[in-house]
Amino acid sequence: MPRIGIDARKVRDFGIGVYVRNLIHGLARIEGANGTPTGNEYILFVRPEDRDFAIDLPPNFRCVVERSPVYSLREIGLMSWRIWRSRLDLYHATHYVLPAVVPCPTVVTIHDIIHLLYPGFLPNRAASFYAQGMFRHSVGRADRIVAVSNNTRNDVLDYFSVDEHKVRVVYNGVEDRFRRPLAEDELRASLDEVGVRRPYLLFVGNPKPHKNLDRVVKAYARARSRAGFDAPLVCVGARPGSDFKLARRARQLGVGDHVHLVGHVDGKVLPALYQGAILFLYPTLYEGFGLPVVEAMASGVPVITSNTSSLKEIAEGYAELVNPLDVKEIAGAIERCMGDRDHARQLADRAGQRSARFRWEEAAESTLDIYRDVLREAGD
């Protein structure tokens, strides 16, 4: 039984954490039906607080605690030691960080290369040097690279000298909880929990510059003044240190009482927030995949997103696509959706159809096929 290691230290995070959790649970459904191991043995490297992550998984899945911080020099050596001690047949780095020495074949998932395309978004030059060096090491060392979209695959091939046959596209999925319509009382209770009242427009994202929230607020203010609607803009996501600037911007634009910064919310509330929204705004500057867009689509919400990066690949024909740098264009899309509810409903219907393409079961099966290919080549 081959032994496969998976870096699950970011399992609690949004974005990569969603990917790690759903990939592992998808593999568990395939490889451990009815609690009986039927395939590979999986070693999940987790942080101390996640030592019980595998408690509900089949017995061929077990956790090994690794205390080294992600994105640190310390992990480069300690993870090498941990992998060697675990006697793995294959190691899967679920983001671009690969230890210095890996004594077995490797699979590396690249979600995006934003740290290379926009180094100014990183906190300092040291972080930029770390990202550049680690990307080059990981891409060069990997036996297979999993790209979460064709856009990410093309970015990798454009930026690095790498065999194109080594880079495989495996789309992320959408959790079924976003597809399940909530009963009215359940929806209302979840929205009450975070102090949100319908109707509202929704934005979900962290404070990073490429999320483009300042332009979103400007476009919302312009659309509201021109179209005359009263629905507030609800912004979900922890933004320590930036909420003050956004609140001040909203006041300057005359919408201070209509932009609600609710901060971080429990993931259990997200389906209700999506389903309760009349419009989802996500005109970000760059995405490797754009998970919030497909979550909103699966929730039956009309979407406005960017005509760039993976967002065009994911949403073209199923959402309003705009130039994320053009406030007037974003505002015009908001006006159309708010002023023409038939148009918005048609977008929502098409979005629901598109979201059916993205399933974690398929992502897990495709990833398992990649594992098998690499293991077979290693055995030749």
N, C-alpha and C positions, 0 to 999 in steps of 0.2 A: 504494500500500500504506500504510494508516494506521499512524502511529507511536504506540505506547502505552507510557507509562512506568509502572513499578511500583516502589514503595518496598520494597526487599528488605533494608534494613539490619538488620532483626531476624531474618534468616533462620536464625541459629543458636539463637535462643531457643526455650524450650519454650512452648507455647501459641500465641502469635502466629507464632513461627517455624515451627511445624508447619503452620499455615495458609498461610503464605507459600510454603514449600517445595512443598507438595502442590498449591496453586493453580497455581504456575508450571509444575510438571511436568505437571499435567493440561492446561494450555493448550498446552504443547509437544507433547503427544501428539495434540491436535486440530489444531494449526496447523502442525506440521512433520513430517508423516508421512514415514518413511523418509529423514529428513534433508533433505527438499526443502521449502522454504518454500511454504506454500499459503495463508497468510492475512496477518495483521498483522505488523508489525515491533515487537519488544519491547525496550525499554531498561530494564534492571534496575539500579536504584541500590543499590549495595552498599558495605559497609565495606572498607577495604584488604585485610583478611585473607580476604575472600570474592571477590576479583577473578576467580578461576577458577571461580566457581559455574556459569557457563554453558558450561563446556568440553564437557560431554556433551549439551548441548541443540542443537536445530537451528540453522542459521546465521542465522535471523531473530530469534534471541535473543542479546543481547550485554550485557555488564556495563559500567557506568560507576561509577567509584569516587567516593564522597562521604564525606568525612571528618568532617562535622559530627555531633556526638553526637545521638542520639535524645532527645527531651524536653528540648531546650535552646533558649535564645533564639537561639543562633547558627544553628541549623538553619533557623529561620523565614526568614531572609534568604538564606542560602547555597543552600538547596534551591530557592528561587524562581529564583535565578540559574542553577542547574544545569538546571532544567526549561526555562527560556527558551532556553538555549544548545542544548538537545537538540531544539528545534523539534517538540515533541510535538503530536499531535492530541488526545490524551486522557491524563490522569494519574490513577493509582489509588493513593491513600493507604491502605495496608493496615492502619492503625490510625487513631486519631482525630486525628492531627497533620497538619494541612494548612498548607503554607507561606503566608507573608503574601500573596503575589501569585502567582497561577497563570494564565498566559496561554493557557489552553485549558480545555475542559470537564473536570470532575472526577468521580471515583467515590471514595467514602470508605467503608471498612468500619468498622463499630462492633461491637466484640465484646461490650462491656458498658458501663454507665455507673456502675460501682462507685465511681469517684473522685468522682462527684457525689452519689450516694446515701449514701456512707459516707466523707465527707471526713476523718474522724478516722483512717482507715487510712493516709493520706498522711503523709510524714515531717514536714512543716511547713506553715505557712500559705501560704508562697510557692508550694509545689507545688500547693496547693489552688486558688489564684488562677490559676495557669498552666492547670490542668486545666479549670476553669470557662470561662476565656476561649477556650481552644483548642477545646473542644467546641462552644461557640456559634459560633465562626468557621467551623469545619469543616462543621457541620450546615447552617448558613445558606448557605455558599458551594457545597456539593456539588450537582451535577446529579442524582446518584443516591446513595443511602445503602444499603449492603449490611448488613443485620442478620443475625447468625448464628443467630437463633432468633426465634420469635414473641414470646417474653418480652422480648428486647432491642428488637424493633420497638416493642412497646407502651411500653417504658420511654422510648424516644426520643420517641414521639408524646405521651406524658404530660408529659415534661419540657420539650420544646421546641415552639415554634409552627412546625410544618413540614407541608407538604402530604403527606398519607398516601400518595399515589400515588408519591411520590419514594422511599419506603422499601421495599425489596424484601428478602424473607427468602431467604437461601441457607444451608442447613444445612452445617456442616462434615462431613467424611467420616471414615472410619476407614481407616488404612493396611492393605493386604492382609497385611502381616507379622503383624498381630495375629490374623488369621483363620486363618493356616496352623498347624495343630497341629504341635508340635515332637516329634521322636523323643525317647524317654526319655533316651538318653545325651546328646543335645544340651541337653535341659532341665536335666539334672543338672549338666552342665559349666557352664552359664551361672549357675546358682544358686550353685555352688561358687565361682565367680569373685567374687561379692559376699558370700560367707560366710553364705548363707541355707540353712536346712534345713527341709524339710517335716515336718509340716504347719504352716501359718501363716496368719494373717489379714493383709491388706495395706491400707495407706493410701499414696497417692501425692499429694504436693502440696508447695508452697513454704511459707515461714514466715509468710505474710501472715495477719493476724488472722481474715479471713473464712473461712479454711480450717478453723478450728474444731477444731484438733488437740487442744487441751487437753480439750475435752469428749469427744472420741473416746477419749482415754486413760482418762478417768474412766468412760465407759460400758463400755469393754473390761474394766477392773478389776472393775466391778460384775457384769458378765455372767459373767466367769470365776469369781468367788467363788460365784455362785448356781448356775451350770450345771456347774462342776467340770471344765472342759476344760483341757488343758495347752498348746494351740497358742499360740505367741507372736504378738504384733502387730509386724509389720515396717513401718516408716515410711520411705518413700523420698522424698528431696528435700533439697536443700541448705538448711540452717537455721543459718547462722553467727550465733552470739550467742544463739540460742534453745534449742539442744540441751541446755544445762545446766539450764535451767528445766524442760524436758520430762522430762529424766532425774530431776530432783529430784521432780517431781510423781509420776512413776511409782514412785519409792522410797516416797514418802509413802503411796501407795495400796497398797503391798505387792506391786507387780508390776515392780519395778526390773529383775529378771532376765528379764522376759518382754516388755519393750518394747525392740525393737532399732531404733536410729536409724542407718540405713545411709548416710545422706547422699545426695549426688548420684551417680547411676550412669549409665554410658554408655547411650544410647538403644537400642543393640543388645541390651541385656539385658532391657529392659522386657517384651517378649513372654513371656519365660520367667518373669519375676516375676509377671505376671498369671496365666499358665497354671498356675503352681505353687501359687497361692493357693487356699484352700478358701472364702474369703469376702473380698469387697472392700468397704471402708468409705469412704464419701465424703459424710457429712452436713454439707456446708459451708453457710455462711450465705447465699451468693449466687454465682450463676454466670451468665455470659452464654450459655454453651452447656454446658460440662461434659465436655470431651474425655476425661478419664480414665474417666468412667462408660461412655461408648460403647466405649472401648478394652477395658475389662474385660468388657463385654457380648460384644464380638466374640471375646474370648478364652475364652468359655464359663464365666465365673465368676459366681456369684450376687452380687448387689449390694445394699447398703443405702445409700440416699442420701436427700436432703432432699425434703420435700413443698412446697418453695418455689422461686421464680425459674424458670429454664429447666429445672431438674432434674425438676420435676414434668412438664413438657411432654415431655421426652426419655424419662423412665423410668416414668411411671405405667402400672401394669399389667404391668410387666416387671421390677420390682425392689421391695424393701421400702422404702416411703417413710415417713420419720419427721420429727417436728419437730426441727430441728437444735439448738434451745435446750433440749430436754428430755433430760437424761442418762438418766433412767429409761426413756424411750421408745426411745432408741437402744440401750440395754442389752437391753431386751426383744426387739428385733428380732434382735440378735446371739444371744440365747439361743434364739430360735425356729429360726434357721438352723443353729446349731451342734447343737441337740438333735434336730432333725427333718431328717435328711439327704435324705429324699424331697422335702420342701418345698424344700430348697436346690437339689436337682437340677432340680425343676420351674422354679424361678426362673432357673437357668442356661440351660435350654432356651428359655424365653421370651425371655431376654436375647439369645441368639444370633439369634433370629428378628428382634428389633427392630433389632439392629445392621446388618442387611442393608439397612436404609433409608438408611444414611449412607455415601455413596460419594464420593470426591474427583472421580471422573470427572463425576458429576452436578453437583457444585459448580462445576467448571471450565466445564462447558457452560452452566450458568445464568449465571455471571459473564460469559462471553463474549457471551451474549444481551444482557446489560445494557450491555456496551461497545458493541454494535452499535446498540442503541436510542439511546444518548447520541450516538454519532457520526452517526447518521441525523438526529437532531433538530438537531445542530449544522450539518448540511449543508442543512437546509431553508431 
